[in-house]
């Protein structure tokens, strides 16, 4: 009787330990994926900001400057804004 109780206690302890290890690994993988998504989003926003600054320096005072700004605005609304709010589909690699 005591051996059976000890066996069940040891079995439940091992199952609990295995569950903790699996849950920790799942959490770690999901955290790394989320981190990769945020790094990719930060890089995308940095590139868009750089493009805007370069466009301003190169195109300011030219007839197509407003059109260039318009297309940058469309790009930011279509890709960067939807990615930041989570309504867009983000593929991290």
C-alpha positions as CSV (number, residue, x, y, z in Angstrom):
1,X,0.0,0.0,0.0
2,X,2.8,2.4,0.9
3,X,4.7,1.5,-2.2
4,X,1.7,2.2,-4.4
5,X,1.2,5.6,-2.8
6,X,4.9,6.4,-3.1
7,X,4.8,5.4,-6.8
8,X,1.8,7.6,-7.5
9,X,3.5,10.5,-5.7
10,X,6.7,10.0,-7.7
11,X,4.7,9.6,-11.0
12,X,2.8,12.9,-10.4
13,X,6.0,14.7,-9.5
14,X,7.7,13.5,-12.8
15,X,4.6,14.4,-14.8
16,X,4.6,17.9,-13.2
17,X,8.2,18.3,-13.9
18,X,7.8,17.3,-17.6
19,X,4.8,19.7,-17.9
20,X,6.9,22.5,-16.5
21,X,9.7,21.8,-18.9
22,X,7.4,21.7,-21.9
23,X,5.5,24.8,-20.9
24,X,8.8,26.7,-20.4
25,X,10.0,25.6,-23.8
26,X,6.7,26.7,-25.4
27,X,6.8,30.0,-23.7
28,X,10.4,30.5,-24.7
29,X,9.7,29.7,-28.4
30,X,6.7,32.1,-28.5
31,X,8.7,34.8,-26.8
32,X,11.5,34.5,-29.4
33,X,8.9,34.6,-32.2
34,X,7.3,37.7,-30.7
35,X,10.8,39.3,-30.3
36,X,11.6,38.6,-34.0
37,X,8.4,40.2,-35.1
38,X,9.0,43.4,-33.1
39,X,12.6,43.6,-34.4
40,X,11.4,43.2,-38.0
41,X,8.7,45.9,-37.4
42,X,11.3,48.2,-35.8
43,X,13.6,47.7,-38.8
44,X,10.7,48.4,-41.2
45,X,9.8,51.6,-39.5
46,X,13.5,52.7,-39.4
47,X,13.8,52.1,-43.1
48,X,10.6,54.0,-43.8
49,X,11.9,56.9,-41.7
50,X,15.2,56.9,-43.6
51,X,13.4,56.9,-46.9
52,X,11.3,59.8,-45.9
53,X,14.3,61.8,-44.8
54,X,16.2,61.0,-48.0
55,X,13.2,61.9,-50.1
56,X,12.9,65.2,-48.3
57,X,16.6,66.0,-48.9
58,X,16.6,64.9,-52.6
59,X,13.2,65.9,-53.8
60,X,12.3,69.1,-51.9
61,X,11.4,71.9,-54.2
62,X,10.9,69.6,-57.2
63,X,7.5,69.1,-58.9
64,X,7.1,65.4,-57.9
65,X,7.9,65.9,-54.2
66,X,4.3,65.9,-53.1
67,X,3.6,62.8,-55.2
68,X,6.6,61.0,-53.6
69,X,5.3,61.9,-50.1
70,X,1.9,60.7,-51.1
71,X,3.2,57.3,-52.1
72,X,5.3,57.0,-49.0
73,X,2.2,57.8,-46.9
74,X,0.3,55.1,-48.8
75,X,3.0,52.6,-48.1
76,X,3.1,53.4,-44.4
77,X,-0.7,53.1,-44.1
78,X,-0.9,49.9,-46.1
79,X,2.1,48.0,-44.6
80,X,3.6,49.5,-41.5
81,X,0.5,50.7,-39.8
82,X,-1.4,47.5,-40.2
83,X,1.6,45.5,-39.0
84,X,1.9,47.7,-35.9
85,X,-1.8,47.3,-35.0
86,X,-1.7,43.6,-35.6
87,X,-4.5,43.6,-38.2
88,X,-1.9,42.8,-40.9
89,X,-0.3,39.5,-41.6
90,X,3.3,39.5,-40.4
91,X,5.6,36.7,-41.5
92,X,8.7,36.4,-39.4
93,X,11.6,34.2,-40.5
